[in-house]
Amino acid sequence: MVDLSGKVAVVTGGASGIGAATVEVLRGAGATVIAWDLNEAPGVVGTDITDSASVTAAAEAAVAEHGQVDILVNCAGIITANLPAHEVDPEDFRRTYDVNVVGSFNTSKALYETLKASGAGAIVNVASQAALVSLPDQSAYSASKGAVAALTRSLAIDWAPDNIRVNAVCPGFTLTPMAKQQMTPELDAAVSRRVPLGRMFEPEEIGQTIAFLASSWSSAVTGVVMAVDGGWTAGEPALPMGGDA
């Protein structure tokens, strides 16, 4: 089992969905976890990741209370309504990019010095399968998650001399509370048919992959953009699945 005892982690978007699940997974592995989210709540530090001053204040408070931060998980993100690109409001496009990309840059930069001081800092960015394959009617979201993947590789190279590893996960269809509200039996069946493993995934499964990438078990891994999608981005099977030829 991954052991993060003695480590201090910051998880953005930690109040819900994959972020909240990751908070629990990391705590279960022994880490002290600080959850940041736009809306302050019990156990959550209210932080606007698009505002560098807000992020700097939260970072300074985390270091003041815990001495240092060893792990950063950039999980905060938003998605736009399903619209073809020519109908997308430019302000919605910009807002999506600001949260998903600029937010991840702001938090990484604000925590750089303490991650460096850790001696074995780890950043895990949450991108999406939309960074790897096209999602129809999601130009803003797809572009932003592609940028998160590119940022991951860039930071991995820039900060490797400081022994800060930077990786990303690209979740496929994940059964977050919001996704469950939108789920229909027809959609569930359609997605499950398309995924080689034949199902959608729980947020905890994404959190477990994040925990691995944040731990010493992946000490030789940096600059990796890892699909966690049951094989979706591997491509459609050349032959029917399940032995039916």
Contacts in CASP RR format, 6 or more apart in sequence:
PFRMAT RR
TARGET T0000
AUTHOR 0000-0000-0000
METHOD contacts of the structure
MODEL  1
MVDLSGKVAVVTGGASGIGAATVEVLRGAGATVIAWDLNEAPGVVGTDIT
DSASVTAAAEAAVAEHGQVDILVNCAGIITANLPAHEVDPEDFRRTYDVN
VVGSFNTSKALYETLKASGAGAIVNVASQAALVSLPDQSAYSASKGAVAA
LTRSLAIDWAPDNIRVNAVCPGFTLTPMAKQQMTPELDAAVSRRVPLGRM
FEPEEIGQTIAFLASSWSSAVTGVVMAVDGGWTAGEPALPMGGDA
1 29 0 8 1.000
2 29 0 8 1.000
2 208 0 8 1.000
2 211 0 8 1.000
2 212 0 8 1.000
2 215 0 8 1.000
2 217 0 8 1.000
3 29 0 8 1.000
3 30 0 8 1.000
3 215 0 8 1.000
4 26 0 8 1.000
4 29 0 8 1.000
4 30 0 8 1.000
4 31 0 8 1.000
4 71 0 8 1.000
4 211 0 8 1.000
4 214 0 8 1.000
4 215 0 8 1.000
5 29 0 8 1.000
5 30 0 8 1.000
5 31 0 8 1.000
6 30 0 8 1.000
6 31 0 8 1.000
6 32 0 8 1.000
6 70 0 8 1.000
7 30 0 8 1.000
7 31 0 8 1.000
7 32 0 8 1.000
7 70 0 8 1.000
7 71 0 8 1.000
7 214 0 8 1.000
8 31 0 8 1.000
8 32 0 8 1.000
8 33 0 8 1.000
8 34 0 8 1.000
8 62 0 8 1.000
8 66 0 8 1.000
8 67 0 8 1.000
8 68 0 8 1.000
8 69 0 8 1.000
8 70 0 8 1.000
8 71 0 8 1.000
9 26 0 8 1.000
9 31 0 8 1.000
9 32 0 8 1.000
9 33 0 8 1.000
9 34 0 8 1.000
9 69 0 8 1.000
9 70 0 8 1.000
9 71 0 8 1.000
9 72 0 8 1.000
9 73 0 8 1.000
9 214 0 8 1.000
10 33 0 8 1.000
10 34 0 8 1.000
10 36 0 8 1.000
10 59 0 8 1.000
10 62 0 8 1.000
10 69 0 8 1.000
10 71 0 8 1.000
10 72 0 8 1.000
10 73 0 8 1.000
10 107 0 8 1.000
10 111 0 8 1.000
11 19 0 8 1.000
11 22 0 8 1.000
11 23 0 8 1.000
11 26 0 8 1.000
11 33 0 8 1.000
11 34 0 8 1.000
11 35 0 8 1.000
11 36 0 8 1.000
11 73 0 8 1.000
11 75 0 8 1.000
12 19 0 8 1.000
12 36 0 8 1.000
12 37 0 8 1.000
12 47 0 8 1.000
12 49 0 8 1.000
12 72 0 8 1.000
12 73 0 8 1.000
12 74 0 8 1.000
12 75 0 8 1.000
12 76 0 8 1.000
12 103 0 8 1.000
12 104 0 8 1.000
12 107 0 8 1.000
13 19 0 8 1.000
13 20 0 8 1.000
13 35 0 8 1.000
13 36 0 8 1.000
13 37 0 8 1.000
13 38 0 8 1.000
13 75 0 8 1.000
13 76 0 8 1.000
13 77 0 8 1.000
14 20 0 8 1.000
14 22 0 8 1.000
14 23 0 8 1.000
14 35 0 8 1.000
14 36 0 8 1.000
14 37 0 8 1.000
14 44 0 8 1.000
14 75 0 8 1.000
14 76 0 8 1.000
15 35 0 8 1.000
15 37 0 8 1.000
15 39 0 8 1.000
15 41 0 8 1.000
15 44 0 8 1.000
16 37 0 8 1.000
16 176 0 8 1.000
16 177 0 8 1.000
16 178 0 8 1.000
17 176 0 8 1.000
17 177 0 8 1.000
17 178 0 8 1.000
17 203 0 8 1.000
18 75 0 8 1.000
18 126 0 8 1.000
18 171 0 8 1.000
18 174 0 8 1.000
18 176 0 8 1.000
18 203 0 8 1.000
18 206 0 8 1.000
18 207 0 8 1.000
19 35 0 8 1.000
19 73 0 8 1.000
19 75 0 8 1.000
19 126 0 8 1.000
19 203 0 8 1.000
19 207 0 8 1.000
20 35 0 8 1.000
20 203 0 8 1.000
21 202 0 8 1.000
21 203 0 8 1.000
21 204 0 8 1.000
21 206 0 8 1.000
21 207 0 8 1.000
22 73 0 8 1.000
22 75 0 8 1.000
22 203 0 8 1.000
22 206 0 8 1.000
22 207 0 8 1.000
22 210 0 8 1.000
22 211 0 8 1.000
23 33 0 8 1.000
23 35 0 8 1.000
24 204 0 8 1.000
25 204 0 8 1.000
25 207 0 8 1.000
25 208 0 8 1.000
25 210 0 8 1.000
25 211 0 8 1.000
26 33 0 8 1.000
26 71 0 8 1.000
26 73 0 8 1.000
26 207 0 8 1.000
26 210 0 8 1.000
26 211 0 8 1.000
26 214 0 8 1.000
27 33 0 8 1.000
29 211 0 8 1.000
29 215 0 8 1.000
31 71 0 8 1.000
32 66 0 8 1.000
34 45 0 8 1.000
34 62 0 8 1.000
34 66 0 8 1.000
34 69 0 8 1.000
35 43 0 8 1.000
35 44 0 8 1.000
35 45 0 8 1.000
36 44 0 8 1.000
36 45 0 8 1.000
36 46 0 8 1.000
36 47 0 8 1.000
36 49 0 8 1.000
36 58 0 8 1.000
36 76 0 8 1.000
36 107 0 8 1.000
37 44 0 8 1.000
37 45 0 8 1.000
37 46 0 8 1.000
37 47 0 8 1.000
37 76 0 8 1.000
38 46 0 8 1.000
38 47 0 8 1.000
38 48 0 8 1.000
38 49 0 8 1.000
38 76 0 8 1.000
39 46 0 8 1.000
40 46 0 8 1.000
45 58 0 8 1.000
45 61 0 8 1.000
45 62 0 8 1.000
46 58 0 8 1.000
47 54 0 8 1.000
47 55 0 8 1.000
47 58 0 8 1.000
48 54 0 8 1.000
48 55 0 8 1.000
49 55 0 8 1.000
49 76 0 8 1.000
49 99 0 8 1.000
49 102 0 8 1.000
49 103 0 8 1.000
49 104 0 8 1.000
49 106 0 8 1.000
49 107 0 8 1.000
50 98 0 8 1.000
50 99 0 8 1.000
50 102 0 8 1.000
50 103 0 8 1.000
50 106 0 8 1.000
51 106 0 8 1.000
52 106 0 8 1.000
52 109 0 8 1.000
52 110 0 8 1.000
55 103 0 8 1.000
55 106 0 8 1.000
55 107 0 8 1.000
55 110 0 8 1.000
56 110 0 8 1.000
58 110 0 8 1.000
59 69 0 8 1.000
59 107 0 8 1.000
59 110 0 8 1.000
59 111 0 8 1.000
59 114 0 8 1.000
62 69 0 8 1.000
62 111 0 8 1.000
62 114 0 8 1.000
63 69 0 8 1.000
63 114 0 8 1.000
67 114 0 8 1.000
68 114 0 8 1.000
68 117 0 8 1.000
68 118 0 8 1.000
69 111 0 8 1.000
69 114 0 8 1.000
69 115 0 8 1.000
69 118 0 8 1.000
70 115 0 8 1.000
70 118 0 8 1.000
70 120 0 8 1.000
70 121 0 8 1.000
70 122 0 8 1.000
71 121 0 8 1.000
71 122 0 8 1.000
71 123 0 8 1.000
71 124 0 8 1.000
71 214 0 8 1.000
72 107 0 8 1.000
72 108 0 8 1.000
72 111 0 8 1.000
72 115 0 8 1.000
72 122 0 8 1.000
72 123 0 8 1.000
72 124 0 8 1.000
73 123 0 8 1.000
73 124 0 8 1.000
73 126 0 8 1.000
73 210 0 8 1.000
73 214 0 8 1.000
74 103 0 8 1.000
74 104 0 8 1.000
74 107 0 8 1.000
74 108 0 8 1.000
74 123 0 8 1.000
74 124 0 8 1.000
74 125 0 8 1.000
74 126 0 8 1.000
74 148 0 8 1.000
75 126 0 8 1.000
76 99 0 8 1.000
76 103 0 8 1.000
77 99 0 8 1.000
77 100 0 8 1.000
77 126 0 8 1.000
78 95 0 8 1.000
78 96 0 8 1.000
78 99 0 8 1.000
78 100 0 8 1.000
79 96 0 8 1.000
79 138 0 8 1.000
79 141 0 8 1.000
80 88 0 8 1.000
80 92 0 8 1.000
80 93 0 8 1.000
80 96 0 8 1.000
80 138 0 8 1.000
80 140 0 8 1.000
80 141 0 8 1.000
81 92 0 8 1.000
82 136 0 8 1.000
82 137 0 8 1.000
82 138 0 8 1.000
83 137 0 8 1.000
84 137 0 8 1.000
84 139 0 8 1.000
85 139 0 8 1.000
88 139 0 8 1.000
88 140 0 8 1.000
92 140 0 8 1.000
93 139 0 8 1.000
93 140 0 8 1.000
93 143 0 8 1.000
96 140 0 8 1.000
96 141 0 8 1.000
96 144 0 8 1.000
97 140 0 8 1.000
97 143 0 8 1.000
97 144 0 8 1.000
97 147 0 8 1.000
99 144 0 8 1.000
100 141 0 8 1.000
100 144 0 8 1.000
100 145 0 8 1.000
100 147 0 8 1.000
100 148 0 8 1.000
101 144 0 8 1.000
101 147 0 8 1.000
101 148 0 8 1.000
101 151 0 8 1.000
104 125 0 8 1.000
104 148 0 8 1.000
104 151 0 8 1.000
105 151 0 8 1.000
108 123 0 8 1.000
108 155 0 8 1.000
108 166 0 8 1.000
112 159 0 8 1.000
112 162 0 8 1.000
112 164 0 8 1.000
115 121 0 8 1.000
115 122 0 8 1.000
115 123 0 8 1.000
115 159 0 8 1.000
115 162 0 8 1.000
115 164 0 8 1.000
116 159 0 8 1.000
116 162 0 8 1.000
116 163 0 8 1.000
116 164 0 8 1.000
119 162 0 8 1.000
119 163 0 8 1.000
120 163 0 8 1.000
120 165 0 8 1.000
120 216 0 8 1.000
120 219 0 8 1.000
121 163 0 8 1.000
121 164 0 8 1.000
121 165 0 8 1.000
122 164 0 8 1.000
122 165 0 8 1.000
122 166 0 8 1.000
122 167 0 8 1.000
122 213 0 8 1.000
122 214 0 8 1.000
122 215 0 8 1.000
123 152 0 8 1.000
123 155 0 8 1.000
123 164 0 8 1.000
123 165 0 8 1.000
123 166 0 8 1.000
123 167 0 8 1.000
124 166 0 8 1.000
124 167 0 8 1.000
124 168 0 8 1.000
124 169 0 8 1.000
124 210 0 8 1.000
124 213 0 8 1.000
124 214 0 8 1.000
125 148 0 8 1.000
125 149 0 8 1.000
125 151 0 8 1.000
125 152 0 8 1.000
125 166 0 8 1.000
125 167 0 8 1.000
125 168 0 8 1.000
125 169 0 8 1.000
126 148 0 8 1.000
126 168 0 8 1.000
126 169 0 8 1.000
126 171 0 8 1.000
126 206 0 8 1.000
126 210 0 8 1.000
127 145 0 8 1.000
127 146 0 8 1.000
127 148 0 8 1.000
127 149 0 8 1.000
127 152 0 8 1.000
127 168 0 8 1.000
127 169 0 8 1.000
127 170 0 8 1.000
127 225 0 8 1.000
128 141 0 8 1.000
128 142 0 8 1.000
128 145 0 8 1.000
128 148 0 8 1.000
128 170 0 8 1.000
128 171 0 8 1.000
128 172 0 8 1.000
129 135 0 8 1.000
129 170 0 8 1.000
129 171 0 8 1.000
129 172 0 8 1.000
129 227 0 8 1.000
129 229 0 8 1.000
129 232 0 8 1.000
129 233 0 8 1.000
130 138 0 8 1.000
130 141 0 8 1.000
130 142 0 8 1.000
130 145 0 8 1.000
130 146 0 8 1.000
130 170 0 8 1.000
131 142 0 8 1.000
131 145 0 8 1.000
131 146 0 8 1.000
131 148 0 8 1.000
131 149 0 8 1.000
131 168 0 8 1.000
131 170 0 8 1.000
131 225 0 8 1.000
132 149 0 8 1.000
132 170 0 8 1.000
132 225 0 8 1.000
132 227 0 8 1.000
132 233 0 8 1.000
133 232 0 8 1.000
133 233 0 8 1.000
134 142 0 8 1.000
135 141 0 8 1.000
135 142 0 8 1.000
145 170 0 8 1.000
148 168 0 8 1.000
149 168 0 8 1.000
149 170 0 8 1.000
149 225 0 8 1.000
152 166 0 8 1.000
152 167 0 8 1.000
152 168 0 8 1.000
152 223 0 8 1.000
152 225 0 8 1.000
153 223 0 8 1.000
153 225 0 8 1.000
155 164 0 8 1.000
155 166 0 8 1.000
156 165 0 8 1.000
156 166 0 8 1.000
156 167 0 8 1.000
156 222 0 8 1.000
156 223 0 8 1.000
157 223 0 8 1.000
159 166 0 8 1.000
160 222 0 8 1.000
165 213 0 8 1.000
165 218 0 8 1.000
165 219 0 8 1.000
165 221 0 8 1.000
165 222 0 8 1.000
165 223 0 8 1.000
166 222 0 8 1.000
166 223 0 8 1.000
167 213 0 8 1.000
167 218 0 8 1.000
167 221 0 8 1.000
167 222 0 8 1.000
167 223 0 8 1.000
167 224 0 8 1.000
167 225 0 8 1.000
167 226 0 8 1.000
168 223 0 8 1.000
168 224 0 8 1.000
168 225 0 8 1.000
168 226 0 8 1.000
169 206 0 8 1.000
169 209 0 8 1.000
169 210 0 8 1.000
169 213 0 8 1.000
169 226 0 8 1.000
169 227 0 8 1.000
169 228 0 8 1.000
170 225 0 8 1.000
170 226 0 8 1.000
170 227 0 8 1.000
170 228 0 8 1.000
170 229 0 8 1.000
170 233 0 8 1.000
171 201 0 8 1.000
171 206 0 8 1.000
171 228 0 8 1.000
171 229 0 8 1.000
172 200 0 8 1.000
172 201 0 8 1.000
172 227 0 8 1.000
172 228 0 8 1.000
172 229 0 8 1.000
172 230 0 8 1.000
172 232 0 8 1.000
173 179 0 8 1.000
173 191 0 8 1.000
173 195 0 8 1.000
173 200 0 8 1.000
173 201 0 8 1.000
173 229 0 8 1.000
173 232 0 8 1.000
174 200 0 8 1.000
174 201 0 8 1.000
174 202 0 8 1.000
174 203 0 8 1.000
174 205 0 8 1.000
174 206 0 8 1.000
175 183 0 8 1.000
175 200 0 8 1.000
175 201 0 8 1.000
175 202 0 8 1.000
175 203 0 8 1.000
176 203 0 8 1.000
179 200 0 8 1.000
188 200 0 8 1.000
191 200 0 8 1.000
192 198 0 8 1.000
192 199 0 8 1.000
192 200 0 8 1.000
194 232 0 8 1.000
194 236 0 8 1.000
195 229 0 8 1.000
195 230 0 8 1.000
195 231 0 8 1.000
195 232 0 8 1.000
196 230 0 8 1.000
196 231 0 8 1.000
196 232 0 8 1.000
196 234 0 8 1.000
196 237 0 8 1.000
196 241 0 8 1.000
197 230 0 8 1.000
197 231 0 8 1.000
198 230 0 8 1.000
201 228 0 8 1.000
201 229 0 8 1.000
201 230 0 8 1.000
205 228 0 8 1.000
206 228 0 8 1.000
209 226 0 8 1.000
209 228 0 8 1.000
212 218 0 8 1.000
213 221 0 8 1.000
213 224 0 8 1.000
213 226 0 8 1.000
227 233 0 8 1.000
227 234 0 8 1.000
239 245 0 8 1.000
END
